[in-house]
Amino acid sequence: MKAEIVAVGSEMLTPFRKDTNSLYLTEKLNGIGVLVAFKTIVGDRQKDLVSAIRTALARVDILLLMGGLGPTEDDLTREAVAEALSLTLRRDAQQVAALHARAASWRIAMPSNNLKQADVLAGAALLPNPNGTAPGQWLDTTFEGYRKLIALLPGPPGECLPLFVAECMTRLRAVVPSRSIATRTLRAAMIPESQADKLLAPVYTTYTDVETTLLAHAGDLQITLLCAKPEAEAARRRVDELAEGIEEILEDWLYSNAGESLEQIVLYYLGLRQATLAVAESCTGGLVAERITAVPGASRSFLGGVVAYSNEMKSAFVGVPPELIAERGAVSAEVAKALAHGIRIHTGATLGLGITGIAGPTGGTETKPVGLVYVAVSDAQGCEAVERIFRGDRQRIREWAAQQALDMVRRRLM
């Protein structure tokens, strides 16, 4: 069975709010073998809501609507479902009494518009909401001759998620065919998405029962595999077979076959080698250190670092010779190596990491353009540096540089 999750609310279409409920709902649905095929966000306009509901019901078996159940004029989910399915709304007397009782317990006068939260779709069951005033609704109905399951859920996460678990999961398990969904996420660093797809497509396209998704961001490629089967073992076996094939193709580009982040893998290798790391960052402004220290237990292997942004700080904090900066420039392979070597010596770390570059949007020249980055790794065996030119805005360049730096440490430790 397939599901669609619709988030209702014009605020969800602004830059200031995002839908987080659907991530949790997707996990729960996948857990009982339901594939989430679509996610939609719709504003508070009844015409648009009716259109979205009819579109969803034409293509999925299960529809979850979140939001639009409040007391205000723009809370129109109940009305939109009624129009889409040609149903009537009735005002439930018990729910009206419950609303009055709650208002009395709070010692407030209940506004009359709150009563619309007692309007129930014909044939629907009310879903108690102990965390808010708006109850959910469950509708087992037909649309164009096919059975459809519809849940109307409140929007706030503190109401939506517990209500879904308490009231909807049992109902879904009773009607959803026994199926299991197996998923696996593999991750690779610094390989272009197009190159990865060219290498992998001949393999994953032969697994027609496994859905393969490639998602690339700032030097990090996530490959998600999903397979639904009546038996959990069969689904897991297919996913694992494809994962093994992908691992063989990507070789050392692949850094995780279980979804871990690159910083988690770096810390794993550091711990395995009983090694330590210190960083000297310039253009990344502490982004590498931030990523590493976001992992619990990082202090066992990460000693710390400095953001040596100015030339003076590069010399004062890390010991980069001023004459080297004057001769080669702050953005150079030589200075990156000096940063890596200097921070390693100053801290006593097993490995030192140095990063310098031009993040932009200004500061570039014809010979040293915006996006030019040098990354160096130093250990007792020596020091190596790479030159990269990353495209994009300032944040994107910094993210790519941090990813390159962590991947160099990973490779050095392998």
C-alpha positions in Angstrom: 0.0 0.0 0.0 1.1 3.6 -0.7 0.6 6.7 1.3 0.7 10.4 0.9 1.4 12.9 3.7 -0.1 16.4 3.2 1.1 19.2 5.5 -1.6 22.0 5.6 -0.8 25.6 6.4 0.3 28.7 4.6 3.0 29.2 7.2 4.7 26.0 5.8 5.2 27.8 2.5 7.3 30.6 4.1 11.1 30.5 4.6 10.5 30.3 8.4 8.7 27.0 9.0 9.4 23.5 7.8 7.6 20.2 7.9 9.2 17.8 10.4 6.2 15.7 11.3 6.4 13.8 8.0 9.8 12.4 8.7 8.5 10.7 11.8 5.3 9.5 10.1 7.3 8.1 7.2 9.4 6.1 9.6 6.3 4.7 11.3 4.6 3.9 8.0 7.7 2.2 6.6 7.9 0.1 9.8 4.6 -1.6 8.9 5.3 -2.0 5.2 3.7 1.2 3.9 5.6 3.1 1.2 5.3 6.9 1.4 5.0 7.8 -2.3 4.3 11.5 -2.0 4.6 14.4 0.4 2.7 17.7 -0.3 2.5 21.1 1.4 -0.7 23.1 0.8 -1.6 26.6 2.0 -4.8 27.5 3.8 -7.1 27.9 0.7 -10.0 25.5 0.5 -9.9 25.3 -3.3 -6.3 24.2 -3.2 -6.9 21.8 -0.4 -9.7 20.1 -2.2 -7.6 19.7 -5.3 -4.7 18.3 -3.3 -7.0 15.8 -1.5 -8.6 14.6 -4.7 -5.2 14.2 -6.4 -3.8 12.3 -3.4 -6.8 9.9 -3.2 -6.5 9.2 -6.9 -2.9 7.8 -6.5 -2.5 6.4 -3.0 -4.4 4.2 -0.5 -3.6 6.1 2.7 -3.8 9.8 3.1 -2.5 11.6 6.2 -3.5 15.3 6.5 -1.6 17.4 9.2 -2.9 20.7 10.3 -5.9 22.9 9.6 -8.0 21.5 12.5 -7.9 24.6 14.7 -10.7 27.1 15.4 -9.8 29.9 13.1 -11.2 30.9 9.8 -8.2 29.6 7.9 -8.4 26.1 9.5 -10.2 24.4 6.6 -9.1 20.8 6.5 -12.4 19.3 7.7 -14.3 21.4 5.2 -12.0 20.5 2.4 -12.2 16.8 3.0 -16.0 17.1 3.2 -16.1 18.9 -0.2 -13.6 16.5 -1.8 -15.7 13.5 -0.8 -19.1 15.0 -0.9 -19.6 14.4 2.8 -21.6 16.3 5.4 -20.2 17.7 8.6 -22.1 17.3 11.9 -21.4 19.0 15.2 -20.7 16.3 17.8 -22.4 17.1 21.1 -20.0 15.1 23.2 -17.0 17.0 21.7 -18.8 20.3 22.3 -19.2 19.4 25.9 -15.6 18.3 26.1 -14.5 21.7 24.7 -16.6 23.6 27.3 -15.2 21.4 30.1 -11.6 22.0 29.0 -12.2 25.8 28.9 -13.8 25.7 32.3 -10.8 23.8 33.7 -8.5 26.5 32.4 -10.9 29.1 33.9 -11.4 30.9 30.6 -14.4 31.7 28.5 -14.5 29.6 25.3 -14.8 31.6 22.1 -17.7 30.5 19.9 -15.4 29.8 17.0 -13.8 27.0 19.0 -16.9 24.9 18.4 -15.9 24.2 14.8 -13.3 21.8 16.3 -16.4 19.6 17.2 -17.4 19.3 13.5 -17.0 15.7 12.4 -17.1 14.2 8.9 -20.0 11.8 8.2 -18.7 8.3 8.9 -15.6 9.4 10.6 -14.3 8.4 14.0 -13.0 11.0 16.4 -9.4 10.5 17.6 -8.9 11.8 21.1 -6.2 14.5 21.4 -5.1 14.7 25.1 -2.4 17.3 24.2 -4.6 19.8 22.5 -8.2 21.0 21.8 -8.5 19.8 18.2 -9.3 16.0 18.0 -8.2 14.0 15.0 -10.5 12.1 12.7 -10.3 8.7 11.0 -12.2 7.9 7.9 -12.4 4.5 6.2 -14.2 5.3 2.9 -14.2 4.9 -0.8 -13.1 7.2 -3.6 -13.8 6.4 -7.3 -14.6 2.8 -6.2 -11.5 2.1 -4.2 -11.0 1.8 -0.5 -9.2 4.8 1.1 -7.9 5.4 4.6 -7.8 9.0 5.7 -6.5 10.5 8.9 -6.9 14.1 9.9 -4.2 15.0 12.4 -3.4 18.2 14.3 -0.3 20.1 13.1 1.8 20.8 16.2 4.3 17.9 16.6 3.5 17.5 20.3 -0.1 16.7 19.3 0.3 15.1 15.8 2.9 12.4 16.6 1.5 10.9 19.9 -2.0 11.0 18.4 -0.8 9.1 15.3 0.9 6.4 17.4 -1.9 6.0 19.9 -4.9 6.1 17.5 -3.7 5.4 13.9 -1.1 2.7 14.0 -3.4 0.0 15.4 -6.0 0.9 12.7 -3.4 0.7 10.0 -2.0 -2.6 11.1 -5.5 -4.1 11.0 -5.8 -3.4 7.3 -2.3 -3.1 5.8 -1.1 -6.3 4.1 1.8 -8.0 5.9 4.9 -6.4 4.2 8.3 -5.4 5.4 10.5 -2.6 4.2 14.2 -2.9 4.3 16.4 0.2 3.9 20.1 0.8 3.7 22.1 4.0 3.3 25.6 4.1 1.9 27.7 7.2 1.7 30.6 8.3 -0.4 32.8 11.4 -0.4 34.1 13.6 -3.1 32.7 11.7 -6.1 30.4 13.7 -8.5 26.9 12.5 -8.5 26.9 12.1 -12.3 30.1 10.0 -12.2 28.7 7.8 -9.4 25.4 7.3 -11.3 27.3 6.3 -14.5 29.2 3.7 -12.5 26.3 2.4 -10.5 23.3 2.5 -12.9 24.3 -0.7 -14.7 24.0 -2.5 -11.4 21.1 -0.9 -9.6 18.8 -0.8 -12.6 18.9 -4.6 -12.6 17.4 -4.7 -9.1 13.9 -3.6 -10.2 12.4 -4.5 -6.8 14.8 -2.1 -5.0 14.2 1.6 -5.1 17.6 3.4 -5.4 18.0 7.1 -4.6 21.1 9.2 -5.0 21.4 12.5 -3.1 24.4 14.7 -3.3 25.4 17.7 -1.2 28.7 19.5 -0.8 30.9 16.5 -1.6 28.8 14.0 0.2 26.8 11.4 -1.8 24.0 9.4 0.0 22.8 6.3 -1.7 19.5 5.0 -0.2 18.2 1.6 -1.0 14.6 0.6 -0.2 12.9 -2.8 -0.8 9.4 -3.9 0.2 8.6 -7.7 0.5 6.1 -9.9 2.3 9.0 -11.3 4.3 11.5 -9.1 6.1 14.4 -11.5 5.4 13.7 -11.4 1.7 13.7 -7.6 1.6 16.8 -7.4 3.7 18.6 -9.9 1.5 17.9 -7.9 -1.7 19.0 -4.7 -0.2 22.2 -6.2 1.1 23.0 -7.9 -2.2 22.8 -4.5 -4.0 24.8 -2.8 -1.3 27.6 -5.2 -1.7 27.7 -4.5 -5.5 27.8 -0.8 -4.9 30.6 -1.2 -2.3 32.7 -3.1 -4.9 32.2 -0.4 -7.5 32.8 2.7 -5.4 35.8 1.2 -3.6 37.6 3.9 -1.5 35.1 6.6 -2.4 32.7 4.8 -0.1 33.2 5.6 3.5 30.1 4.2 5.1 27.7 1.3 4.3 25.4 2.0 7.3 24.6 5.7 7.0 27.3 7.1 9.4 28.6 10.6 8.7 32.1 11.3 7.5 33.1 12.8 10.8 31.8 9.7 12.6 34.0 7.5 10.4 37.0 9.8 10.9 36.6 9.5 14.7 36.1 5.7 14.3 39.5 5.4 12.5 41.2 7.7 14.9 40.0 5.5 17.8 41.0 2.3 16.0 44.5 3.7 15.5 44.7 5.2 18.9 45.5 8.4 17.1 44.6 12.1 17.7 43.8 15.0 15.5 44.2 18.8 15.7 43.1 21.3 13.1 44.2 24.8 11.9 41.4 26.3 9.8 41.3 29.5 7.9 38.6 29.8 5.2 36.4 27.1 6.8 36.2 29.2 10.0 36.0 26.2 12.4 33.5 24.2 10.3 35.6 21.0 10.5 36.0 21.3 14.3 32.2 21.9 14.6 31.4 18.8 12.6 33.8 16.6 14.6 32.7 17.9 18.0 29.1 17.4 17.2 29.8 13.6 17.5 29.5 12.4 21.1 32.8 11.1 22.4 34.9 13.2 20.0 37.1 14.3 22.9 38.8 10.9 23.0 40.5 11.6 19.7 40.1 15.3 18.8 42.5 17.6 20.7 41.2 20.8 19.3 42.2 23.5 16.9 42.4 27.1 16.0 40.8 29.4 13.4 43.8 31.2 12.2 42.1 33.7 9.9 44.6 36.6 9.6 48.2 36.2 8.5 49.3 37.4 11.9 47.3 34.7 13.6 48.6 32.0 11.3 52.1 32.9 12.5 51.3 33.6 16.2 49.0 30.6 16.8 50.4 28.0 14.5 53.9 29.1 13.8 53.6 29.7 10.0 56.8 31.7 9.1 55.7 35.2 8.0 58.3 35.1 5.2 56.6 32.0 3.8 53.2 33.8 3.7 54.9 36.8 2.0 56.6 34.6 -0.6 53.8 32.1 -1.4 50.7 33.9 -0.2 48.3 32.9 2.6 46.4 30.7 0.1 49.0 28.3 -1.1 49.9 24.6 -0.7 53.0 25.6 1.3 51.0 27.6 3.9 48.4 24.8 4.1 51.3 22.3 4.9 52.7 24.8 7.4 49.3 25.0 9.1 49.0 21.2 9.3 52.5 20.7 10.5 52.4 23.6 13.0 49.2 22.5 14.7 50.4 19.0 15.0 53.7 20.1 16.6 52.0 22.6 18.9 49.4 20.2 20.2 51.3 16.9 20.0 48.5 15.4 17.9 49.1 12.3 15.7 47.7 14.2 12.7 47.5 17.8 11.9 45.0 19.3 9.4 45.5 22.6 7.7 43.0 24.5 5.5 43.4 27.8 3.6 41.4 29.2 0.7 39.3 32.0 -0.8 35.6 31.5 0.1 34.5 34.7 -1.6 32.5 36.3 -2.9 35.4 38.8 -3.1 39.2 38.3 -2.7 39.9 36.3 -5.8 42.4 37.1 -8.5 43.1 35.7 -12.0 45.7 33.3 -10.6 43.9 32.6 -7.3 40.2 32.6 -8.0 37.3 32.5 -5.6 36.8 28.9 -4.6 40.5 28.0 -4.6 41.3 25.9 -1.5 44.3 24.1 -0.2 44.0 21.3 2.3 47.0 19.5 4.0 47.4 16.6 6.4 50.5 16.1 8.4 51.8 13.1 10.4 55.1 11.6 11.5 55.6 10.2 8.0 55.2 13.5 6.2 52.8 16.0 4.9 50.6 16.1 1.8 48.5 18.9 0.3 45.8 19.0 -2.4 44.5 21.9 -4.5 40.9 22.2 -5.2 38.6 24.8 -6.9 35.0 24.6 -5.6 32.2 26.4 -7.3 29.3 28.2 -5.7 28.6 30.7 -3.0 30.6 31.3 0.2 28.8 28.7 2.3 28.9 26.1 -0.4 32.7 26.5 -0.9 33.3 26.3 2.9 31.2 23.1 3.1 33.0 21.5 0.2 36.4 22.4 1.8 35.4 20.9 5.1 34.3 17.7 3.4 37.5 17.5 1.4 39.5 18.0 4.6 37.7 15.2 6.5 38.0 12.9 3.6 41.8 13.5 3.4 42.1 12.6 7.1 40.0 9.4 6.5 42.2 8.3 3.6 45.3 9.0 5.6 44.1 6.8 8.4 42.9 3.9 6.2 
